[in-house]
Amino acid sequence: MGWLWTLIVGAIIGVIAGAITNRGGSMGWIANIVAGLVGSAIGQGLLGSWGPSLAGMALVPSIIGAIIVVAVVSFFLGRSNA
């Protein structure tokens, strides 16, 4: 059942990152979950596991990592559509 919390927290992190970058509305829930989970792994890998934690994910580094993932993905998708 821990995987369900991980998906929920990953989705929330992805939504927050999308809202901060103004790119999340067009991504959809699946992409938000993926951005949140991948961003969490990248953020914790680069910045460590400090700050408040939920479902095994340090929230601040996870959100920063997800912002990076959303920005990079939207940059490349935006360029390919142009």
DRENLUM-314855 format. One record per residue: residue in one letter; x, y, z of N, C-alpha, C, CB in turn. Coordinates in steps of 0.05 Angstrom, whole numbers, plus 5000, padded with zeros to 4 digits. Glycine has a CB too. Layout:
BEGIN
AXYZXYZXYZXYZ;...
end
This chain:
BEGIN
M501649765000500050005000501750255000498250005024;G504350225006506150455006506450574979508850375017;W506250414958506550514931504350704924506550284911;L501950674935499750864930500351134941497050754942;W501451144966502251404977504451534961503151375006;T506251364951508451474934507351594909510451254927;L505451464896504151584872502751834878502351384859;I501251844900499652084907501552314913497852024932;V503652264929505552484936507052564911507552384958;G507752374894509052444868507252614851509752184853;A504752554850502852714834502653004846500052584834;I502553024872502353284885504853444879501853254915;I507153314881509753454875509753544846512153264881;G508853374828508753444800506853674794507853204783;V504553684808502653894805503854164815499953834819;I505154144838506354384849508554494830507654334877;A510154314820512254394801511054514776514054154794;G508954394766507554494742506354774747505454304733;A505254814771504055074777506255284780502455054804;I508455214791510655414795511755494767512955294812;T512055304749513155354723511055444702514555114712;N508455444710506255504692506155314668506455794682;R507055064672507054874650505454624657509854804643;G504454604681503254354690500454294679503154354719;G498954504672496254464664495954294638494854724660;S497954324621497754184595498953904596499154344574;M500153834619501553584621499753344626503653594642;G497753374642496053144649497053004674495952944626;W495352834686495952714712498252514710493552574722;I498352354689500452154687503152294685500051974662;A503352504669505852644666506552794692505652854643;N504552894707505153014732506252814752502653144743;I505152574753506152364771509052294763504352114770;V509552254737512152184728514152414735512252124698;A513352664729515152884736515652904765513853154726;G513652844782514052854811515852634820511352824825;L515552394810517252174819520052194808516051904809;V520352264783523052304772524452544785522952334741;G522852754788523952994800524752944829521953224799;S523252784843523952714870526652564871521752534883;A527052374854529552224853531852414846529351994832;I531452584826533652774818534152974840532852914792;G532053084851532453284872533853174896529753404880;Q533052944905534352824929537152734922532652584939;G537552644897540252564890542152804889540252434862;L541253034880542953274878543053424905541853454857;L540853444919540653614942540553474969538353794940;G540153214969540053064994537153045004541753185015;S536752935027534152875039533653045063533752585046;W533653315061533253485083530353605082535353715083;G529553715103526853835104524753635110526253975078;P522253725109520053545115519853315095517353695116;S518953085104518852845087516052725088520952635096;L515052625066512452505064512752265044510252705054;A511852035052511951785036514751725027510051815012;G516751785045519451725038520851925020519651455027;M519452145013520652344996521052605011518852384971;A523452715010523952975022522653185004527053035025;L520753335015519053504998520453724984516853615015;V522153874998523454114985525354024962524954275006;P527253844967528853754944527253624922531053554954;S525153484929523453354909522053554891521353174922;I520953764904519653974888521654124870518254174906;I523954184880526054314864526854134840528554384881;G527153874846527853684824525553664804528453414835;A523153664813520853644795520553904778518253604810;I521154134789521154384774523254364751521754624792;I525554254757527654214737526654034715530254104749;V525353804723524353614703522253734686523253364717;V520253874698518154004683519254214664516054134702;A521154374673522254584656523754464632524154764672;V525354254637526954134616525053994596528953924627;V523153844606521353704588519653904571519453514603;S518654104584517054304569518754454549515654494588;F521254504556523054634537523454474512525854684550;F523954204515524454044492521853984476525653774500;L519553954490517053914476516154164462514853824496;G516654394474516054644462517654694437516454874481;R520154614437521854644413521054464391524754604421;S520254214398519554024377516954094363519453744388;N515154234377512554314366512854564349510454354388;A514954714352515254974338516054934309517255144351;
end
